[in-house]
Amino acid sequence: MITFVLVENFSMIAFATAIEPLRLANRQSGQTVYRWRVISGDGEPATASNGVALNVDGTYEDETRRIQSGEAPDYLLVCSGVDVERADSRALRSLLRQAERRDIRVGGLCTAAWLLARAGLLEDRRCAIHWELLAAFQETFPDADVHADLFEDDDGVLTCAGGTASLDMMLHIIGADHDEALVSRICEQCLTDRVRGPHDRQRLPLRARLGVHNTKLLFVIELMESNIADPLSMEDIADATGLSRRQIERLFTHNLGRSPARYYLEVRLDRARHLLIQTTMPIIEVAVACGFVSASHFSRCYRELYGRSPQAERQNRDQLTDPLPTS
């Protein structure tokens, strides 16, 4: 038995690609090898981020009582999506902690690693979350070992990045429960040619994202993206790459149409924008996390790039229709 916990604004694609492999496993096996229930906080239909509402079988409290009475599921998988911070509740945290104490395998789809971390289940555990929430998660839960992987399975706690990564995680579960022949048949039904590994990339490689092919330029950009809170100086970058400052300047101007300093600033401001939209971190903490020494300097640079202040960005977050992609 697998219980799916749907929170408001959950990701439909993450849920669909998690539940469909179970249906296909039953179909391909010719028997019911998997059963499932779907619950919400109040037992009312749960609405996905695309506006579609799904009927459910019970509430958090119902599931808690079932666990206490010996009707525990094998897996308790939480599916969330946009505005995940607002999906947290005392009842959900209690359910997750009780499930872990009863040795029920707990999992999070899409952004739900956030909810597992809030419940204290991810301390010193390796986990995965959608790449766009990665920076905010790292700042909020420094004790969790989070990665931009497709999925993770650490000592009975499963997390995945959402989107079609839910399919990969469920195929991992099915393969462990049964055999690779069943997994292969499910893949054929899903028209997917392989099961991706947990450490496959979530995002396109830099080469594809930026449309550049110069390996030295890509190495410089990787250095920048890996050093946001404590930005490297151009001298540090030059030493690390074996290039002169003038060579680095030419690479950026020719390939990206801007100076390396400007590009680095935009990378840091992009990270800051994610933190402003996706977390409740104080603005000064966002500034420090993105390598700015003062709030005033941060605000001035932010306004120059985005045409509004960090304060205005934070105020507008409620009007953003989809800050966290679900694909």
C-alpha positions as CSV (number, residue, x, y, z in Angstrom):
1,M,0.0,0.0,0.0
2,I,1.2,3.5,-0.9
3,T,-0.4,6.6,0.5
4,F,0.0,9.8,-1.5
5,V,-0.3,13.0,0.5
6,L,-1.5,15.9,-1.8
7,V,-1.0,19.4,-0.5
8,E,-2.6,22.4,-2.1
9,N,-0.9,23.6,-5.3
10,F,0.7,20.2,-5.8
11,S,2.5,19.4,-9.0
12,M,0.2,17.4,-11.3
13,I,3.0,16.1,-13.5
14,A,4.9,14.9,-10.4
15,F,1.9,13.0,-9.1
16,A,0.8,11.6,-12.4
17,T,4.3,10.2,-13.2
18,A,4.4,8.7,-9.7
19,I,1.0,6.9,-9.7
20,E,0.9,5.7,-13.3
21,P,3.9,3.4,-13.1
22,L,2.0,1.6,-10.2
23,R,-1.0,1.1,-12.4
24,L,1.2,-0.2,-15.2
25,A,3.0,-2.5,-12.8
26,N,-0.4,-4.1,-11.9
27,R,-1.4,-4.3,-15.6
28,Q,1.9,-5.8,-16.7
29,S,1.9,-8.3,-13.8
30,G,-1.6,-9.4,-14.3
31,Q,-2.3,-8.9,-10.6
32,T,-2.6,-6.2,-8.0
33,V,1.0,-5.8,-6.9
34,Y,0.4,-2.2,-5.8
35,R,-2.5,-0.5,-4.1
36,W,-2.8,3.2,-3.1
37,R,-4.7,5.8,-1.3
38,V,-4.8,9.6,-1.8
39,I,-5.3,12.0,1.1
40,S,-5.4,15.7,1.8
41,G,-5.3,17.8,4.9
42,D,-9.0,18.2,5.3
43,G,-10.4,15.4,3.1
44,E,-11.6,17.9,0.5
45,P,-10.5,17.6,-3.1
46,A,-6.8,18.7,-3.5
47,T,-6.2,21.4,-6.2
48,A,-3.0,21.1,-8.3
49,S,-1.0,24.1,-9.4
50,N,-2.8,23.8,-12.8
51,G,-6.2,24.3,-11.2
52,V,-7.4,20.7,-11.5
53,A,-8.9,19.3,-8.3
54,L,-8.6,15.6,-7.4
55,N,-10.9,13.7,-5.0
56,V,-9.1,12.0,-2.1
57,D,-9.8,9.1,0.3
58,G,-9.2,10.7,3.6
59,T,-7.4,13.2,5.8
60,Y,-4.0,13.4,7.7
61,E,-5.9,12.5,10.9
62,D,-7.5,9.5,9.2
63,E,-4.1,8.3,8.0
64,T,-2.6,8.8,11.5
65,R,-5.4,6.6,13.0
66,R,-4.9,3.9,10.4
67,I,-1.2,3.8,11.2
68,Q,-1.9,3.6,14.9
69,S,-4.4,0.8,14.4
70,G,-1.9,-1.3,12.4
71,E,-3.1,-0.4,8.9
72,A,0.2,1.3,8.0
73,P,1.1,1.8,4.4
74,D,4.5,0.6,3.0
75,Y,5.2,4.1,1.7
76,L,3.9,7.6,2.5
77,L,4.7,9.9,-0.4
78,V,4.1,13.7,-0.1
79,C,3.5,15.6,-3.4
80,S,3.7,19.4,-3.3
81,G,4.5,22.1,-5.9
82,V,4.3,25.9,-5.8
83,D,4.1,27.8,-2.5
84,V,5.5,24.8,-0.6
85,E,6.3,26.9,2.5
86,R,2.6,27.5,3.0
87,A,1.7,23.8,2.7
88,D,3.5,23.0,6.0
89,S,1.2,22.2,9.0
90,R,1.5,20.7,12.4
91,A,-0.8,17.8,11.4
92,L,1.4,17.0,8.4
93,R,4.6,17.1,10.4
94,S,3.0,14.8,13.0
95,L,2.0,12.4,10.3
96,L,5.5,12.3,8.8
97,R,7.2,11.8,12.1
98,Q,4.9,9.1,13.1
99,A,5.4,7.3,9.8
100,E,9.2,7.5,10.2
101,R,9.0,6.1,13.8
102,R,6.9,3.2,12.5
103,D,9.5,2.4,9.8
104,I,7.2,3.4,7.0
105,R,9.2,4.6,4.0
106,V,8.6,8.3,3.6
107,G,9.1,10.2,0.4
108,G,8.8,13.7,-1.2
109,L,7.9,14.5,-4.8
110,C,8.9,17.8,-6.5
111,T,9.3,20.4,-3.7
112,A,8.1,18.1,-0.9
113,A,11.7,17.6,0.4
114,W,11.0,21.0,2.0
115,L,8.1,19.6,4.0
116,L,10.2,16.5,5.0
117,A,13.0,18.8,6.2
118,R,10.5,20.9,8.2
119,A,9.4,17.7,9.9
120,G,13.1,17.0,10.8
121,L,13.4,13.9,8.6
122,L,16.3,15.1,6.4
123,E,19.0,16.1,8.9
124,D,22.3,14.6,7.7
125,R,20.4,12.8,4.9
126,R,21.1,13.1,1.2
127,C,18.0,14.4,-0.7
128,A,16.9,15.9,-4.0
129,I,14.7,18.9,-4.8
130,H,13.8,20.8,-8.0
131,W,16.8,22.8,-9.1
132,E,15.1,26.1,-8.9
133,L,14.4,25.6,-5.2
134,L,17.9,24.3,-4.5
135,A,19.4,27.6,-3.3
136,A,16.5,28.4,-1.0
137,F,16.5,24.9,0.5
138,Q,20.3,25.1,1.2
139,E,19.9,28.4,3.0
140,T,16.9,27.2,5.0
141,F,18.0,23.7,5.9
142,P,21.8,23.7,6.1
143,D,21.9,20.3,7.9
144,A,20.3,18.5,5.0
145,D,22.6,17.2,2.3
146,V,20.7,18.4,-0.8
147,H,21.7,17.8,-4.4
148,A,20.3,18.7,-7.8
149,D,19.8,15.0,-8.5
150,L,16.8,13.4,-10.1
151,F,16.0,11.4,-6.9
152,E,17.6,10.1,-3.8
153,D,17.0,7.1,-1.5
154,D,18.8,7.6,1.8
155,D,18.0,5.0,4.5
156,G,14.3,4.7,3.7
157,V,13.7,8.4,3.0
158,L,13.1,9.1,-0.7
159,T,13.0,12.4,-2.4
160,C,12.8,13.4,-6.1
161,A,13.0,16.6,-8.1
162,G,9.5,16.3,-9.5
163,G,8.4,16.5,-13.1
164,T,9.3,13.3,-14.9
165,A,11.9,12.5,-12.2
166,S,8.9,11.0,-10.2
167,L,8.8,8.3,-12.9
168,D,12.4,7.4,-12.4
169,M,12.0,7.2,-8.6
170,M,9.0,5.0,-8.9
171,L,10.7,2.7,-11.4
172,H,13.6,2.5,-8.8
173,I,11.0,1.3,-6.2
174,I,9.4,-1.2,-8.6
175,G,12.7,-2.6,-9.6
176,A,13.7,-3.1,-6.0
177,D,10.4,-4.8,-5.2
178,H,10.2,-7.0,-8.3
179,D,12.6,-7.3,-11.2
180,E,14.1,-5.4,-14.1
181,A,11.9,-7.2,-16.6
182,L,8.8,-5.6,-15.1
183,V,10.5,-2.2,-15.2
184,S,11.4,-2.7,-18.8
185,R,7.8,-3.5,-19.7
186,I,6.6,-0.4,-17.9
187,C,9.2,1.7,-19.7
188,E,7.9,0.4,-23.0
189,Q,4.3,1.4,-22.0
190,C,5.5,4.9,-21.0
191,L,7.5,5.3,-24.3
192,T,10.6,6.0,-22.4
193,D,13.8,4.3,-23.6
194,R,15.6,4.0,-20.2
195,V,15.5,4.4,-16.5
196,R,17.5,7.4,-15.6
197,G,19.9,7.1,-12.6
198,P,19.5,9.1,-9.4
199,H,22.5,11.3,-10.3
200,D,21.5,12.1,-13.9
201,R,21.2,15.9,-14.5
202,Q,18.0,17.8,-13.8
203,R,19.0,20.6,-16.1
204,L,20.6,20.8,-19.4
205,P,24.4,21.1,-19.3
206,L,25.8,24.6,-19.3
207,R,26.9,24.1,-22.9
208,A,23.3,23.5,-24.0
209,R,21.8,26.1,-21.8
210,L,24.1,29.0,-22.8
211,G,24.7,27.9,-26.4
212,V,28.5,28.1,-25.9
213,H,31.1,25.5,-26.5
214,N,34.4,27.0,-25.2
215,T,35.5,24.7,-22.4
216,K,37.5,27.3,-20.6
217,L,34.6,29.7,-20.6
218,L,32.3,27.0,-19.3
219,F,34.8,26.3,-16.5
220,V,34.8,30.0,-15.5
221,I,31.0,30.0,-15.4
222,E,30.9,26.9,-13.3
223,L,33.3,28.5,-10.8
224,M,31.1,31.5,-10.6
225,E,27.9,29.5,-10.1
226,S,29.7,27.5,-7.3
227,N,30.8,30.6,-5.5
228,I,27.8,32.8,-4.8
229,A,28.0,33.7,-1.1
230,D,31.8,34.5,-1.3
231,P,32.4,35.7,-4.9
232,L,35.8,35.0,-6.3
233,S,37.9,37.9,-7.6
234,M,39.0,38.0,-11.2
235,E,42.5,37.2,-10.0
236,D,41.3,34.1,-8.3
237,I,39.4,33.0,-11.4
238,A,42.4,33.7,-13.6
239,D,44.7,31.6,-11.3
240,A,42.2,28.7,-11.3
241,T,41.8,28.7,-15.0
242,G,45.3,29.5,-16.2
243,L,44.0,32.4,-18.2
244,S,44.8,36.1,-18.0
245,R,42.2,38.6,-17.0
246,R,42.3,40.0,-20.6
247,Q,41.7,36.5,-22.0
248,I,38.7,36.0,-19.7
249,E,37.3,39.5,-20.7
250,R,37.6,38.5,-24.4
251,L,35.8,35.2,-23.9
252,F,32.8,36.8,-22.1
253,T,32.5,39.7,-24.5
254,H,32.8,37.5,-27.6
255,N,30.5,34.7,-26.4
256,L,28.0,36.4,-24.0
257,G,28.1,40.0,-24.9
258,R,29.0,41.2,-21.4
259,S,32.0,41.5,-19.1
260,P,32.8,38.7,-16.7
261,A,32.1,41.0,-13.8
262,R,28.7,41.9,-15.1
263,Y,27.8,38.2,-15.8
264,Y,28.9,37.2,-12.3
265,L,26.7,40.0,-10.8
266,E,23.7,38.7,-12.8
267,V,24.3,35.1,-11.6
268,R,24.3,36.3,-8.0
269,L,21.2,38.5,-8.5
270,D,19.4,35.6,-10.2
271,R,20.1,33.5,-7.1
272,A,18.8,36.4,-4.9
273,R,15.6,36.6,-6.9
274,H,14.9,32.9,-6.3
275,L,15.5,33.4,-2.6
276,L,13.2,36.4,-2.4
277,I,10.4,34.6,-4.2
278,Q,10.7,31.2,-2.7
279,T,11.6,31.9,0.9
280,T,10.8,34.2,3.8
281,M,14.4,34.9,4.5
282,P,15.0,38.6,5.6
283,I,16.3,40.7,2.7
284,I,19.6,41.4,4.4
285,E,20.1,37.6,4.8
286,V,19.4,37.2,1.1
287,A,21.9,39.9,0.3
288,V,24.6,38.2,2.4
289,A,23.8,34.8,0.9
290,C,24.4,36.2,-2.5
291,G,27.7,37.9,-1.8
292,F,26.6,41.5,-1.1
293,V,28.2,43.4,1.7
294,S,25.4,45.8,2.3
295,A,21.6,45.9,1.8
296,S,21.8,49.2,0.0
297,H,24.3,48.0,-2.6
298,F,22.2,44.8,-3.1
299,S,19.0,46.9,-3.5
300,R,20.7,49.2,-6.0
301,C,22.0,46.4,-8.2
302,Y,18.7,44.5,-8.0
303,R,16.7,47.5,-9.1
304,E,19.1,48.2,-11.9
305,L,18.7,44.6,-13.3
306,Y,15.0,43.9,-12.6
307,G,13.5,47.4,-12.5
308,R,12.1,47.0,-8.9
309,S,13.6,46.8,-5.4
310,P,14.0,43.5,-3.5
311,Q,11.2,44.8,-1.2
312,A,8.9,45.1,-4.2
313,E,9.8,41.7,-5.4
314,R,9.0,40.2,-2.1
315,Q,5.6,42.0,-2.0
316,N,4.8,40.8,-5.5
317,R,5.5,37.1,-4.7
318,D,1.8,36.4,-3.9
319,Q,0.9,37.6,-7.4
320,L,3.4,35.2,-9.1
321,T,1.3,32.4,-10.7
322,D,4.1,29.8,-10.9
323,P,7.4,30.6,-9.2
324,L,8.4,26.9,-9.1
325,P,8.3,25.1,-12.5
326,T,6.7,21.7,-12.3
327,S,8.4,20.2,-15.4
